[in-house]
Amino acid sequence: MADTSDTRNPAQIEADIKRRRDVLAETLDEIGVRVHPKTIVGDAKAKVVSTLDHTVGRAYVGVNRVVGDVKAQFVDEEGAPRLERVVPVALVVVGVVGLLAFGARRRKR
């Protein structure tokens, strides 16, 4: 059998009910904001943008590192080109471009 003895008076019970009703209304308002489609879409967009920014930032750092490493292969500490490395690469590039041009010319005939 449940204990039904309550020492509160009716005014205290009504005040408690009102307080609980206010807390419940506030909670329902918060839930309504959280499940609103605009809120969900906004949160999803923010997450995608954050992930994309992080990914782009990491890619930038990686590319920057690779470019720096390649540059270090062709330029000395003073900024002067390393001809012993630049000339062979330039010859290879000219050769490849020449072969591509020659191949394209043969295909046209």
Buried (B, 14 or more C-beta within 10 A) or exposed (E): EEEEEEEEEEEEEEEEEEEEEEEEEEEEEEEEEEEEEEEEEEEEEEEEEEEEEEEEEEEEEEEEEEEEEEEEEEBEEEEEEEEEEEEEEEEEEEEEEEEEEEEEEEEEE
